[in-house]
């Protein structure tokens, strides 16, 4: 059985299968899926104030030295909402993780440096670490990525 798993991992994989696949299997794939879903839900929750409390968020963006642009707040909110939902569903996991890793690096460099606190210097770095892990690992178990790409788990 372990031999079959090694054969499945050693076979050539195309770019779509590599992009949509996962590097983890078994219990690690389940844990990765749980991390992916929790991370995605966090981004969805963090996106909501950018739409529901737009003026407050705009003031924070200006305070962090970002341009006084209402559009920028909406763009970041849309990125967080879209990528967060992608992570929850396991659709384009690596692409969503890349976008959110860059977003978290920006959040740490702006809000983290200027404000600090448990959200900006605790949650944001933790989300950065989780997105970098997902970028490497892929979607884990129970993801639409694997269905779209025809990716089958090793036997």
DALIN-V173130 format. One record per residue. N is the residue number from 1. RES is the residue in one letter. PSI is psi in whole degrees, -180 to 180 (999 if undefined). Layout:
n = {N & N}
res = {RES & RES}
psi = {PSI & PSI}
This chain:
n = {1 & 2 & 3 & 4 & 5 & 6 & 7 & 8 & 9 & 10 & 11 & 12 & 13 & 14 & 15 & 16 & 17 & 18 & 19 & 20 & 21 & 22 & 23 & 24 & 25 & 26 & 27 & 28 & 29 & 30 & 31 & 32 & 33 & 34 & 35 & 36 & 37 & 38 & 39 & 40 & 41 & 42 & 43 & 44 & 45 & 46 & 47 & 48 & 49 & 50 & 51 & 52 & 53 & 54 & 55 & 56 & 57 & 58 & 59 & 60 & 61 & 62 & 63 & 64 & 65 & 66 & 67 & 68 & 69 & 70 & 71 & 72 & 73 & 74 & 75 & 76 & 77 & 78 & 79 & 80 & 81 & 82 & 83 & 84 & 85 & 86 & 87 & 88 & 89 & 90 & 91 & 92 & 93 & 94 & 95 & 96 & 97 & 98 & 99 & 100 & 101 & 102 & 103 & 104 & 105 & 106 & 107 & 108 & 109 & 110 & 111 & 112 & 113 & 114 & 115 & 116 & 117 & 118 & 119 & 120 & 121 & 122 & 123 & 124 & 125 & 126 & 127 & 128 & 129 & 130 & 131 & 132 & 133 & 134 & 135 & 136 & 137 & 138 & 139 & 140 & 141 & 142 & 143 & 144 & 145 & 146 & 147 & 148 & 149 & 150 & 151 & 152 & 153 & 154 & 155}
res = {X & X & X & X & X & X & X & X & X & X & X & X & X & X & X & X & X & X & X & X & X & X & X & X & X & X & X & X & X & X & X & X & X & X & X & X & X & X & X & X & X & X & X & X & X & X & X & X & X & X & X & X & X & X & X & X & X & X & X & X & X & X & X & X & X & X & X & X & X & X & X & X & X & X & X & X & X & X & X & X & X & X & X & X & X & X & X & X & X & X & X & X & X & X & X & X & X & X & X & X & X & X & X & X & X & X & X & X & X & X & X & X & X & X & X & X & X & X & X & X & X & X & X & X & X & X & X & X & X & X & X & X & X & X & X & X & X & X & X & X & X & X & X & X & X & X & X & X & X & X & X & X & X & X & X}
psi = {-46 & -34 & -41 & -41 & -42 & -40 & -43 & -36 & -28 & -16 & 150 & 141 & 140 & 171 & -36 & -45 & -39 & -41 & -42 & -11 & -174 & 148 & -8 & 152 & 165 & -138 & -34 & -36 & -37 & -44 & -38 & -41 & -42 & -44 & -43 & -44 & -46 & -42 & -45 & -43 & -38 & -44 & -38 & -46 & -40 & -19 & -30 & -44 & -26 & -21 & -43 & -30 & 51 & -46 & -40 & -44 & -39 & -44 & -39 & -42 & -42 & -43 & -34 & 1 & 11 & 158 & 148 & 74 & 116 & -33 & -39 & -42 & -44 & -39 & -45 & -41 & -42 & -40 & -48 & -42 & -49 & -49 & -35 & -45 & -38 & -42 & -43 & -44 & -19 & 40 & 119 & 44 & -47 & -38 & -47 & -42 & -39 & -48 & -42 & -31 & -43 & -40 & -44 & -36 & -42 & -41 & -41 & -41 & -26 & -76 & -39 & -45 & -41 & -32 & -43 & -150 & 171 & -29 & -52 & -29 & 9 & -63 & -45 & -47 & -36 & -41 & -36 & -46 & -44 & -38 & -35 & -40 & -46 & -34 & -40 & -50 & -33 & -161 & -23 & -151 & 165 & 55 & 145 & -30 & -46 & -31 & -44 & -47 & 0 & 25 & 125 & 141 & 150 & 150 & 999}
